Every structure is written in structure tokens, then in C-alpha cells.
Amino acid sequence: MASQIAVITGAGSGIGRAAALALGRAGFDIALLGRDQTRLDETARDLDRHGIRSLAIAQDVADPQGVQAAADRIEQELGPIAVWANCAGATVIGQTAVLAAEDIRRATEVTYLGSVYGTLAALNVMRRRGQGTIINLDLTPALRGLPLQAAESGARAGLRGFCASLRPELRHDGDRIRVVMVDLPAINTPRYGWTRNMTGKRLKPYGAVYEPEVAAEAICRAAFGSSRSVSIGLGTLLDPLRSLLAPFYREARLAELGYKAQMSYDWMQAPQPDGLHEPVAGAFGAHGPFDEKSRRLDSPLSIFVPSDLRAGLFGALAAMALATLARHMKKPGKA
């Protein structure tokens, strides 16, 4: 029986590299897309050591024709694509008023349009068979709307809206193609060291931080599950409720604490190289510099919450609230 094929963008390092290994161990042959051929080849060697067949293609996801050509090549050389995971992303960090328009444009091209182009390429080949799974990455609610993160927040919000419109179109056409969002908390990847950083201070993760293998496991669950989204951590059950009930409180807290929670105390002596427009030279694996404070896959706090479980919980809470309200509104009977 032929192996199933999974495509991973941003596969040279970080979440993409961890996801490639996780899906490979789950039985897929892996196509690796990214800008840096050397790092893709390193990922391919990792897969080869585990007996996993792979194909590494250097491709900027901001080029739609190149992404589609890569998809066609993968189908010819590896086989029919069953899963496509868009893990590539790039951003610029700093106060919105000082960001350069071209940097915001580039961050949007890679993070939002790169995921859109990957989704379109996946659709073009998957619709030949009427089935497949497309996985896009989003931010957990606790990370949405952070100060200094306007480019990232805008791109991820746009991607959420794109996927929300796509799902009913696929259902209307009778395609069995699933579009799944993986809502990620802070992940310990090398991107903290190569993101274009306009703050003058070194960046650090906001809130709880997890190892990339946790994100990779969430992507695997998205590939094999049936939910519309998969989230990480118990906070994903509570954060949407907090945002709904007390949005102004959260905004005030972020204004007060959001800056220092994302930056170290020391100033950078010189601007660091960044990978916004061109890849940063050097060997980078899946992990960043925060291993000591990161939650591992075997941590009891590495909890995966599918959207159907979250919806069921909110439904139960709503039913309890309505029942309580109905009891209070009921008039006492006459003696």
C-alpha cells in the first residue's frame, strides 16, 4: 500500500521541522518546503535516519506560482497529497506607529498570503480526489491582540476569516476536504532570535511557552481528528470567555504589562540579523533558547483541546446559566 503524503511549509526549522518528524513517524512520506535549502536538507536527513521518505524543495511561500509548481512536483515524485500543513511565518515586532509599511507587507505576504497560497495549491490537487486535510496555524486567544504584534495578529485574523469562508464552500461542493486551525500558544522556536525586532530589546515568549514537539503533536491530531480546530492548554477554554465578559479589563492589562512581558531587560548592542526578507544564515533546529522554561510533550499541562470539546463545554455552561436564570425568574406559587 502506498504511503500517504504530507506537505510541510516552513519545514527547515521550528514548528515545521518538528511537525515533519511527527507526521513522518505517524506514517507519512514528507514534502518539505522552505526558503533555505541547507536547512531543508538537514530536516530531510533527520527523516532519513527514521526511514522516512522525503522531498525537499526550496520555495518562498509568498510566490503563488512557485507554491503551485511545488505541489505538482510533489504529486509527480512522491504521490497524492493527503495533508498540507502551512507552518511558514514571518513577522516584525514593534509599536505599530514605527513599523515600515514594506515590513508589514512582507510579514502579511509570508504569514497570511503564504498560508492562503499553500491552501489554494492543496485544494487544486486534493479536489482531483475530493478529499484531504489542510492545516493552518493560528494564535491561541491569549496571544491575539498583543501590543507590538500588530503584523502577526492581523495576518492570523485574516487567515481565520479566510478559512471560515472556505469551509462552507467545500461543504456546498460536496468535497471531503477538511480545513483545520491549530491555535498555538508561545512555542520555543528559533524565531525569537531572527524576527525583525524594532523594540531594541531581546524578545521572549508571552505567557506559558511550549516545546515545538507539542505544536507538532497538535498538528498530528488535526491531521487525524475530525475537529475544526485544535488548541493547546487549559487556558484555551477560559480565555475566550474572559475576552467576552471583560474585554476592557484585558486591554488595560495588556497596556500595562504587555510590553515588558515580551521583552528582556537588556538592550541589544546592535541590530540582529532577521529573516523577514531573506533567510538568516546558519543551522537552526526545531528548538529556540527557552528549553528550561518550556513545557514538554509529557508535561501534564500539555493538554490538547479540540473544538468540539470546547463547544460542548460552552454549551453545557450556557444550559446551566439558562436553567439558573429560569429558576430565579419563576414566580412562586400561591399558598
C-alpha positions as a Markdown table, in Angstrom:
| # | Residue | x | y | z |
|---|---|---|---|---|
| 1 | Met | 0.0 | 0.0 | 0.0 |
| 2 | Ala | 1.4 | 3.4 | -1.0 |
| 3 | Ser | 2.3 | 5.8 | 1.8 |
| 4 | Gln | 0.3 | 9.0 | 2.3 |
| 5 | Ile | 2.0 | 12.3 | 1.6 |
| 6 | Ala | 2.1 | 15.3 | 3.9 |
| 7 | Val | 3.4 | 18.7 | 2.8 |
| 8 | Ile | 5.0 | 21.0 | 5.5 |
| 9 | Thr | 5.9 | 24.6 | 4.7 |
| 10 | Gly | 8.4 | 26.3 | 6.9 |
| 11 | Ala | 10.0 | 22.9 | 7.3 |
| 12 | Gly | 13.6 | 24.0 | 7.8 |
| 13 | Ser | 13.3 | 24.8 | 11.5 |
| 14 | Gly | 10.9 | 25.4 | 14.4 |
| 15 | Ile | 7.4 | 24.1 | 14.3 |
| 16 | Gly | 7.7 | 23.0 | 10.7 |
| 17 | Arg | 10.7 | 20.8 | 11.4 |
| 18 | Ala | 9.1 | 19.2 | 14.4 |
| 19 | Ala | 5.9 | 18.6 | 12.5 |
| 20 | Ala | 7.7 | 16.9 | 9.7 |
| 21 | Leu | 9.3 | 14.4 | 12.1 |
| 22 | Ala | 6.0 | 13.9 | 13.9 |
| 23 | Leu | 3.9 | 13.2 | 10.8 |
| 24 | Gly | 6.7 | 11.1 | 9.4 |
| 25 | Arg | 6.7 | 8.9 | 12.4 |
| 26 | Ala | 2.9 | 8.7 | 12.1 |
| 27 | Gly | 3.3 | 7.0 | 8.7 |
| 28 | Phe | 3.5 | 9.8 | 6.1 |
| 29 | Asp | 6.1 | 10.5 | 3.5 |
| 30 | Ile | 7.0 | 14.2 | 3.8 |
| 31 | Ala | 7.5 | 17.0 | 1.3 |
| 32 | Leu | 9.5 | 19.8 | 2.8 |
| 33 | Leu | 9.0 | 23.4 | 1.6 |
| 34 | Gly | 11.0 | 26.4 | 2.9 |
| 35 | Arg | 13.4 | 29.2 | 1.7 |
| 36 | Asp | 16.7 | 27.7 | 2.9 |
| 37 | Gln | 17.8 | 24.6 | 1.0 |
| 38 | Thr | 20.5 | 23.8 | 3.5 |
| 39 | Arg | 18.1 | 23.6 | 6.5 |
| 40 | Leu | 15.6 | 21.6 | 4.4 |
| 41 | Asp | 18.3 | 19.1 | 3.6 |
| 42 | Glu | 19.1 | 18.9 | 7.4 |
| 43 | Thr | 15.4 | 18.1 | 8.1 |
| 44 | Ala | 15.4 | 15.5 | 5.3 |
| 45 | Arg | 18.5 | 13.8 | 6.8 |
| 46 | Asp | 16.6 | 13.6 | 10.2 |
| 47 | Leu | 13.7 | 12.0 | 8.4 |
| 48 | Asp | 16.0 | 9.6 | 6.5 |
| 49 | Arg | 17.5 | 8.4 | 9.8 |
| 50 | His | 14.0 | 7.3 | 10.8 |
| 51 | Gly | 13.4 | 5.6 | 7.5 |
| 52 | Ile | 11.0 | 8.3 | 6.3 |
| 53 | Arg | 11.0 | 9.2 | 2.6 |
| 54 | Ser | 11.1 | 12.9 | 1.8 |
| 55 | Leu | 11.5 | 15.6 | -0.9 |
| 56 | Ala | 13.0 | 19.0 | -0.1 |
| 57 | Ile | 12.0 | 21.9 | -2.3 |
| 58 | Ala | 13.4 | 25.4 | -1.7 |
| 59 | Gln | 10.4 | 27.7 | -2.2 |
| 60 | Asp | 9.3 | 31.0 | -0.8 |
| 61 | Val | 5.6 | 30.6 | 0.1 |
| 62 | Ala | 4.9 | 34.2 | -0.9 |
| 63 | Asp | 5.2 | 33.1 | -4.6 |
| 64 | Pro | 1.9 | 31.5 | -5.5 |
| 65 | Gln | 3.1 | 30.1 | -8.9 |
| 66 | Gly | 6.1 | 28.6 | -7.2 |
| 67 | Val | 4.0 | 27.0 | -4.5 |
| 68 | Gln | 1.6 | 25.5 | -7.1 |
| 69 | Ala | 4.6 | 24.2 | -9.1 |
| 70 | Ala | 5.9 | 22.6 | -5.9 |
| 71 | Ala | 2.6 | 20.9 | -5.3 |
| 72 | Asp | 2.5 | 19.5 | -8.8 |
| 73 | Arg | 6.1 | 18.2 | -8.5 |
| 74 | Ile | 5.3 | 16.6 | -5.1 |
| 75 | Glu | 2.3 | 14.8 | -6.7 |
| 76 | Gln | 4.5 | 13.5 | -9.5 |
| 77 | Glu | 7.6 | 12.5 | -7.4 |
| 78 | Leu | 6.1 | 11.4 | -4.1 |
| 79 | Gly | 2.4 | 10.7 | -4.7 |
| 80 | Pro | -1.1 | 12.2 | -3.9 |
| 81 | Ile | -1.0 | 14.8 | -1.2 |
| 82 | Ala | -3.3 | 13.9 | 1.8 |
| 83 | Val | -2.2 | 16.6 | 4.3 |
| 84 | Trp | -0.9 | 20.1 | 3.8 |
| 85 | Ala | 0.3 | 22.0 | 6.9 |
| 86 | Asn | 1.1 | 25.7 | 6.5 |
| 87 | Cys | 3.8 | 26.3 | 9.1 |
| 88 | Ala | 5.8 | 29.1 | 7.5 |
| 89 | Gly | 5.6 | 32.5 | 9.0 |
| 90 | Ala | 7.5 | 35.8 | 9.4 |
| 91 | Thr | 6.7 | 39.0 | 11.3 |
| 92 | Val | 8.0 | 42.3 | 12.6 |
| 93 | Ile | 7.8 | 43.2 | 16.3 |
| 94 | Gly | 7.4 | 46.8 | 17.5 |
| 95 | Gln | 5.0 | 49.7 | 18.0 |
| 96 | Thr | 2.7 | 50.0 | 15.0 |
| 97 | Ala | 3.5 | 53.7 | 14.5 |
| 98 | Val | 7.2 | 53.0 | 13.9 |
| 99 | Leu | 6.8 | 49.9 | 11.6 |
| 100 | Ala | 7.8 | 50.3 | 8.0 |
| 101 | Ala | 5.0 | 49.7 | 5.5 |
| 102 | Glu | 7.1 | 47.3 | 3.5 |
| 103 | Asp | 7.9 | 45.2 | 6.6 |
| 104 | Ile | 4.2 | 44.8 | 7.4 |
| 105 | Arg | 3.5 | 44.0 | 3.7 |
| 106 | Arg | 6.2 | 41.3 | 3.8 |
| 107 | Ala | 5.0 | 39.8 | 7.1 |
| 108 | Thr | 1.5 | 39.7 | 5.6 |
| 109 | Glu | 2.7 | 38.1 | 2.4 |
| 110 | Val | 4.5 | 35.3 | 4.2 |
| 111 | Thr | 2.2 | 34.6 | 7.2 |
| 112 | Tyr | -1.2 | 35.3 | 5.7 |
| 113 | Leu | -0.8 | 35.0 | 1.9 |
| 114 | Gly | 1.7 | 32.2 | 2.2 |
| 115 | Ser | -0.8 | 30.2 | 4.0 |
| 116 | Val | -3.5 | 31.2 | 1.5 |
| 117 | Tyr | -1.3 | 30.2 | -1.4 |
| 118 | Gly | -0.5 | 26.9 | 0.3 |
| 119 | Thr | -4.2 | 26.3 | 0.9 |
| 120 | Leu | -5.0 | 27.0 | -2.8 |
| 121 | Ala | -2.3 | 24.7 | -4.0 |
| 122 | Ala | -3.5 | 22.0 | -1.7 |
| 123 | Leu | -7.1 | 22.5 | -3.0 |
| 124 | Asn | -6.0 | 22.3 | -6.6 |
| 125 | Val | -4.6 | 18.8 | -6.1 |
| 126 | Met | -6.9 | 17.5 | -3.4 |
| 127 | Arg | -10.1 | 18.3 | -5.4 |
| 128 | Arg | -9.0 | 15.8 | -8.0 |
| 129 | Arg | -9.8 | 13.2 | -5.4 |
| 130 | Gly | -12.3 | 15.1 | -3.3 |
| 131 | Gln | -10.6 | 14.6 | 0.0 |
| 132 | Gly | -7.7 | 15.8 | 2.1 |
| 133 | Thr | -6.8 | 17.9 | 5.1 |
| 134 | Ile | -5.4 | 21.4 | 5.2 |
| 135 | Ile | -3.9 | 22.7 | 8.4 |
| 136 | Asn | -3.3 | 26.4 | 9.2 |
| 137 | Leu | -1.8 | 27.9 | 12.3 |
| 138 | Asp | -3.5 | 30.5 | 14.5 |
| 139 | Leu | -2.8 | 32.1 | 17.8 |
| 140 | Thr | -4.4 | 31.0 | 21.0 |
| 141 | Pro | -6.9 | 33.6 | 22.3 |
| 142 | Ala | -4.4 | 34.7 | 25.0 |
| 143 | Leu | -1.9 | 35.8 | 22.2 |
| 144 | Arg | -4.4 | 37.6 | 20.0 |
| 145 | Gly | -4.2 | 41.4 | 20.0 |
| 146 | Leu | -0.9 | 41.6 | 21.9 |
| 147 | Pro | 0.8 | 45.1 | 21.8 |
| 148 | Leu | 3.8 | 45.1 | 19.5 |
| 149 | Gln | 2.3 | 42.3 | 17.5 |
| 150 | Ala | 0.0 | 44.1 | 15.0 |
| 151 | Ala | 1.5 | 42.5 | 11.9 |
| 152 | Glu | 1.2 | 38.9 | 13.3 |
| 153 | Ser | -2.2 | 39.5 | 14.8 |
| 154 | Gly | -3.6 | 41.0 | 11.6 |
| 155 | Ala | -2.2 | 38.2 | 9.5 |
| 156 | Arg | -3.6 | 35.4 | 11.7 |
| 157 | Ala | -7.0 | 37.2 | 12.0 |
| 158 | Gly | -7.2 | 37.4 | 8.2 |
| 159 | Leu | -6.4 | 33.7 | 7.9 |
| 160 | Arg | -9.1 | 32.8 | 10.4 |
| 161 | Gly | -11.7 | 34.7 | 8.3 |
| 162 | Phe | -10.4 | 33.1 | 5.1 |
| 163 | Cys | -10.8 | 29.5 | 6.5 |
| 164 | Ala | -14.2 | 30.3 | 8.0 |
| 165 | Ser | -15.5 | 31.3 | 4.5 |
| 166 | Leu | -13.7 | 28.3 | 2.8 |
| 167 | Arg | -15.4 | 25.6 | 4.9 |
| 168 | Pro | -19.0 | 26.2 | 3.8 |
| 169 | Glu | -17.8 | 26.4 | 0.2 |
| 170 | Leu | -16.2 | 23.0 | 0.4 |
| 171 | Arg | -19.4 | 21.6 | 2.1 |
| 172 | His | -21.5 | 23.1 | -0.6 |
| 173 | Asp | -19.5 | 21.4 | -3.3 |
| 174 | Gly | -19.5 | 18.1 | -1.6 |
| 175 | Asp | -15.7 | 17.8 | -1.1 |
| 176 | Arg | -14.4 | 15.9 | 1.8 |
| 177 | Ile | -11.6 | 18.3 | 2.4 |
| 178 | Arg | -11.1 | 19.4 | 6.0 |
| 179 | Val | -9.7 | 22.8 | 6.9 |
| 180 | Val | -8.3 | 22.8 | 10.5 |
| 181 | Met | -6.9 | 25.6 | 12.6 |
| 182 | Val | -4.3 | 24.8 | 15.2 |
| 183 | Asp | -4.4 | 27.5 | 17.9 |
| 184 | Leu | -0.8 | 27.8 | 19.3 |
| 185 | Pro | 0.5 | 29.4 | 22.5 |
| 186 | Ala | 4.1 | 30.7 | 22.6 |
| 187 | Ile | 6.3 | 28.0 | 21.1 |
| 188 | Asn | 10.1 | 27.7 | 21.9 |
| 189 | Thr | 11.5 | 28.1 | 18.3 |
| 190 | Pro | 14.5 | 30.0 | 16.9 |
| 191 | Arg | 12.2 | 32.7 | 15.5 |
| 192 | Tyr | 12.7 | 34.8 | 18.7 |
| 193 | Gly | 16.3 | 35.3 | 17.6 |
| 194 | Trp | 15.7 | 36.1 | 13.9 |
| 195 | Thr | 12.4 | 38.1 | 13.9 |
| 196 | Arg | 12.7 | 41.7 | 12.8 |
| 197 | Asn | 12.8 | 43.4 | 16.1 |
| 198 | Met | 12.1 | 47.1 | 16.4 |
| 199 | Thr | 12.0 | 47.2 | 20.2 |
| 200 | Gly | 15.7 | 47.5 | 20.9 |
| 201 | Lys | 15.5 | 44.7 | 23.5 |
| 202 | Arg | 15.7 | 40.9 | 23.1 |
| 203 | Leu | 12.4 | 39.1 | 22.7 |
| 204 | Lys | 10.9 | 36.5 | 25.0 |
| 205 | Pro | 7.7 | 34.4 | 24.9 |
| 206 | Tyr | 4.5 | 35.8 | 26.3 |
| 207 | Gly | 2.8 | 33.6 | 28.8 |
| 208 | Ala | 3.2 | 29.8 | 29.0 |
| 209 | Val | 5.7 | 28.5 | 26.5 |
| 210 | Tyr | 5.8 | 25.0 | 25.0 |
| 211 | Glu | 8.3 | 23.0 | 23.1 |
| 212 | Pro | 7.8 | 22.6 | 19.3 |
| 213 | Glu | 7.0 | 18.9 | 19.7 |
| 214 | Val | 3.8 | 20.0 | 21.5 |
| 215 | Ala | 2.8 | 22.1 | 18.5 |
| 216 | Ala | 3.8 | 19.1 | 16.2 |
| 217 | Glu | 1.5 | 16.8 | 18.2 |
| 218 | Ala | -1.4 | 19.3 | 17.8 |
| 219 | Ile | -0.8 | 19.3 | 14.1 |
| 220 | Cys | -0.9 | 15.4 | 14.0 |
| 221 | Arg | -4.1 | 15.5 | 16.0 |
| 222 | Ala | -5.5 | 18.0 | 13.4 |
| 223 | Ala | -4.5 | 15.6 | 10.6 |
| 224 | Phe | -6.1 | 12.5 | 12.1 |
| 225 | Gly | -9.0 | 14.0 | 14.0 |
| 226 | Ser | -12.4 | 15.4 | 13.0 |
| 227 | Ser | -12.5 | 18.8 | 14.7 |
| 228 | Arg | -12.4 | 22.2 | 13.1 |
| 229 | Ser | -9.6 | 23.3 | 15.4 |
| 230 | Val | -7.2 | 22.0 | 18.0 |
| 231 | Ser | -5.9 | 24.2 | 20.9 |
| 232 | Ile | -3.2 | 23.7 | 23.5 |
| 233 | Gly | -3.6 | 24.3 | 27.2 |
| 234 | Leu | -6.5 | 24.7 | 29.6 |
| 235 | Gly | -6.4 | 28.4 | 29.1 |
| 236 | Thr | -8.0 | 27.9 | 25.7 |
| 237 | Leu | -11.2 | 27.0 | 27.5 |
| 238 | Leu | -11.3 | 30.1 | 29.6 |
| 239 | Asp | -9.6 | 32.9 | 27.6 |
| 240 | Pro | -12.5 | 33.3 | 25.1 |
| 241 | Leu | -14.9 | 33.7 | 28.0 |
| 242 | Arg | -12.7 | 36.2 | 29.7 |
| 243 | Ser | -12.4 | 38.2 | 26.5 |
| 244 | Leu | -16.2 | 38.2 | 26.0 |
| 245 | Leu | -17.0 | 39.2 | 29.5 |
| 246 | Ala | -14.2 | 41.7 | 30.3 |
| 247 | Pro | -12.6 | 43.0 | 27.1 |
| 248 | Phe | -11.7 | 46.3 | 28.5 |
| 249 | Tyr | -10.0 | 44.7 | 31.5 |
| 250 | Arg | -7.8 | 42.6 | 29.2 |
| 251 | Glu | -7.0 | 45.7 | 27.1 |
| 252 | Ala | -5.9 | 47.6 | 30.2 |
| 253 | Arg | -3.8 | 44.7 | 31.4 |
| 254 | Leu | -2.0 | 44.4 | 28.1 |
| 255 | Ala | -1.4 | 48.1 | 28.0 |
| 256 | Glu | 0.2 | 47.9 | 31.5 |
| 257 | Leu | 2.1 | 44.7 | 31.3 |
| 258 | Gly | 2.1 | 43.5 | 27.7 |
| 259 | Tyr | 5.3 | 45.3 | 26.7 |
| 260 | Lys | 7.6 | 44.1 | 29.4 |
| 261 | Ala | 6.1 | 40.6 | 29.3 |
| 262 | Gln | 7.5 | 40.2 | 25.7 |
| 263 | Met | 11.0 | 41.8 | 26.2 |
| 264 | Ser | 14.0 | 41.1 | 28.3 |
| 265 | Tyr | 15.6 | 43.8 | 30.5 |
| 266 | Asp | 18.8 | 44.1 | 28.5 |
| 267 | Trp | 19.2 | 46.3 | 25.4 |
| 268 | Met | 20.7 | 44.8 | 22.3 |
| 269 | Gln | 24.1 | 46.3 | 21.5 |
| 270 | Ala | 23.5 | 46.2 | 17.7 |
| 271 | Pro | 20.6 | 45.2 | 15.4 |
| 272 | Gln | 20.4 | 41.4 | 15.0 |
| 273 | Pro | 20.1 | 39.7 | 11.6 |
| 274 | Asp | 16.5 | 38.9 | 10.8 |
| 275 | Gly | 14.7 | 36.6 | 8.3 |
| 276 | Leu | 11.9 | 38.8 | 7.3 |
| 277 | His | 13.0 | 39.3 | 3.7 |
| 278 | Glu | 15.9 | 36.8 | 3.4 |
| 279 | Pro | 16.8 | 33.7 | 5.4 |
| 280 | Val | 19.2 | 34.1 | 8.2 |
| 281 | Ala | 22.4 | 32.1 | 7.6 |
| 282 | Gly | 23.2 | 29.2 | 9.9 |
| 283 | Ala | 22.0 | 25.9 | 11.2 |
| 284 | Phe | 18.8 | 26.1 | 13.2 |
| 285 | Gly | 16.8 | 23.2 | 14.5 |
| 286 | Ala | 13.3 | 23.0 | 15.9 |
| 287 | His | 14.1 | 24.5 | 19.4 |
| 288 | Gly | 14.8 | 28.0 | 20.4 |
| 289 | Pro | 16.7 | 29.3 | 23.5 |
| 290 | Phe | 13.9 | 28.7 | 26.1 |
| 291 | Asp | 14.1 | 25.0 | 26.8 |
| 292 | Glu | 14.5 | 25.5 | 30.5 |
| 293 | Lys | 11.1 | 27.2 | 30.9 |
| 294 | Ser | 9.2 | 25.3 | 28.2 |
| 295 | Arg | 6.5 | 22.7 | 28.8 |
| 296 | Arg | 7.4 | 19.4 | 27.1 |
| 297 | Leu | 5.0 | 17.0 | 25.4 |
| 298 | Asp | 5.0 | 14.7 | 28.5 |
| 299 | Ser | 4.0 | 17.7 | 30.8 |
| 300 | Pro | 0.6 | 17.3 | 32.5 |
| 301 | Leu | -0.1 | 20.9 | 31.3 |
| 302 | Ser | 0.4 | 20.0 | 27.6 |
| 303 | Ile | -3.3 | 19.4 | 27.1 |
| 304 | Phe | -5.0 | 19.3 | 23.7 |
| 305 | Val | -8.5 | 20.8 | 23.3 |
| 306 | Pro | -10.4 | 20.0 | 20.1 |
| 307 | Ser | -13.1 | 22.5 | 19.1 |
| 308 | Asp | -16.0 | 20.0 | 19.6 |
| 309 | Leu | -15.0 | 19.5 | 23.2 |
| 310 | Arg | -14.8 | 23.3 | 23.7 |
| 311 | Ala | -18.1 | 23.8 | 22.1 |
| 312 | Gly | -19.7 | 21.1 | 24.2 |
| 313 | Leu | -18.3 | 22.7 | 27.4 |
| 314 | Phe | -19.6 | 26.1 | 26.5 |
| 315 | Gly | -23.0 | 24.6 | 25.6 |
| 316 | Ala | -23.2 | 22.9 | 29.0 |
| 317 | Leu | -22.2 | 26.2 | 30.7 |
| 318 | Ala | -24.9 | 28.1 | 28.7 |
| 319 | Ala | -27.5 | 25.5 | 29.6 |
| 320 | Met | -26.7 | 25.7 | 33.3 |
| 321 | Ala | -26.8 | 29.5 | 33.1 |
| 322 | Leu | -30.2 | 29.5 | 31.4 |
| 323 | Ala | -31.6 | 26.9 | 33.9 |
| 324 | Thr | -30.4 | 29.0 | 36.8 |
| 325 | Leu | -31.9 | 32.2 | 35.3 |
| 326 | Ala | -35.2 | 30.4 | 34.6 |
| 327 | Arg | -35.4 | 29.2 | 38.3 |
| 328 | His | -34.8 | 32.8 | 39.5 |
| 329 | Met | -37.4 | 34.2 | 37.1 |
| 330 | Lys | -40.1 | 31.7 | 38.0 |
| 331 | Lys | -42.7 | 33.3 | 40.3 |
| 332 | Pro | -43.5 | 31.4 | 43.5 |
| 333 | Gly | -46.9 | 29.7 | 43.5 |
| 334 | Lys | -49.8 | 30.9 | 45.7 |
| 335 | Ala | -50.4 | 29.2 | 49.0 |
